[in-house]
Amino acid sequence: MPTSTISIPTILTEKTALNRIKYLAEDLLEEHGHHVLHISQNLDNSHSDIVLNLGGYTLTGNLIIFPGQVRLEITYPWTALPYKKRVEQEIREILSTLLS
């Protein structure tokens, strides 16, 4: 299956970056429900498993928060490959704004 890694540098502390990501996840869940996003129960630490449903495609991944960097590793189903670059770009823009 195709994969990608999105790394975003940040000057935020790991705790602040995690809190901002948690708020974003809560907003997405409120707006779209569990049909769009599922985040594992361990979002209280620097490594979380994520499942994202977009347009009928299920993307899985790992969110890892390092000092000075947030990394999202995503696995795409083959059928979502035509949308990979667009998804990467949108996630990169959202995380860059969120973590600046």
KOLBA-61080 format. One line per field, with one value per residue (C-alpha): residue in one letter; residue number from 1; x, y negated, z negated. Coordinates in steps of 0.5 Angstrom, whole numbers, plus 2048, in hexadecimal, padded with zeros to 3 digits. Example, Ala and Ser with C-alpha at 12.3 -4.5 7.8 and 13.67 -1.06 7.14 Angstrom:
BEGIN
resn = (A;S)
resi = (1;2)
east = (819;81B)
north = (809;802)
up = (7F0;7F2)
//
This chain:
BEGIN
resn = (M;P;T;S;T;I;S;I;P;T;I;L;T;E;K;T;A;L;N;R;I;K;Y;L;A;E;D;L;L;E;E;H;G;H;H;V;L;H;I;S;Q;N;L;D;N;S;H;S;D;I;V;L;N;L;G;G;Y;T;L;T;G;N;L;I;I;F;P;G;Q;V;R;L;E;I;T;Y;P;W;T;A;L;P;Y;K;K;R;V;E;Q;E;I;R;E;I;L;S;T;L;L;S)
resi = (1;2;3;4;5;6;7;8;9;10;11;12;13;14;15;16;17;18;19;20;21;22;23;24;25;26;27;28;29;30;31;32;33;34;35;36;37;38;39;40;41;42;43;44;45;46;47;48;49;50;51;52;53;54;55;56;57;58;59;60;61;62;63;64;65;66;67;68;69;70;71;72;73;74;75;76;77;78;79;80;81;82;83;84;85;86;87;88;89;90;91;92;93;94;95;96;97;98;99;100)
east = (800;802;805;807;80B;809;80E;80C;811;80F;811;80C;80D;80B;805;803;803;7FF;7FA;7F9;7F8;7F3;7EF;7EF;7ED;7E7;7E5;7E5;7E1;7DC;7DB;7DC;7DB;7DE;7DD;7E3;7E8;7EA;7F0;7F2;7F1;7F9;7F9;7FB;802;807;805;7FE;7FA;7F6;7F0;7EE;7E8;7E8;7E3;7E2;7E9;7EC;7F3;7F7;7FD;801;802;809;80B;812;815;815;811;80B;80B;805;806;800;7FE;7F9;7F5;7F7;7F0;7F2;7F9;7F6;7F4;7FB;7FE;7F8;7F7;7FE;7FE;7F8;7FA;801;7FD;7F9;7FF;803;7FE;7FC;803;806)
north = (800;7F9;7F5;7EE;7EA;7E3;7DF;7D8;7D5;7D1;7CC;7CF;7D3;7DA;7D9;7D3;7D6;7DC;7D8;7D4;7DB;7DD;7D7;7D8;7DF;7DD;7D8;7DD;7E2;7DD;7DA;7E1;7E6;7ED;7EE;7EA;7EB;7F0;7EE;7F4;7F3;7F1;7EA;7E8;7EA;7E9;7EE;7F0;7F4;7F1;7F3;7EE;7EF;7EB;7EB;7F3;7F4;7F6;7F4;7F6;7F3;7F1;7EB;7EA;7E3;7E2;7DC;7D7;7DB;7DF;7E5;7E8;7EF;7F0;7F7;7F6;7FC;7FD;7FA;7F3;7F2;7ED;7E9;7EA;7E3;7DF;7E2;7E1;7DA;7D8;7DC;7D8;7D2;7D3;7D6;7D0;7CB;7CE;7CF;7C8)
up = (800;801;7FC;7FA;7F5;7F3;7EE;7EC;7E8;7E2;7DC;7D8;7D2;7D3;7CE;7D1;7D8;7D5;7D2;7D9;7DD;7D7;7D8;7E0;7DF;7DB;7DF;7E5;7E1;7DF;7E6;7EA;7E5;7E4;7EC;7EE;7E8;7E3;7DE;7DA;7D2;7D1;7D4;7CD;7CF;7D4;7D9;7DB;7E0;7E5;7EA;7EF;7F3;7F9;7FF;7FE;7FD;7F6;7F5;7EF;7EC;7E6;7E3;7DF;7DC;7DB;7D8;7DD;7E2;7E3;7E8;7EB;7EF;7F3;7F7;7FD;800;807;809;806;80A;80F;809;805;807;805;7FE;7FD;7FF;7FB;7F4;7F5;7F5;7EF;7EB;7ED;7EB;7E5;7E2;7E4)
//
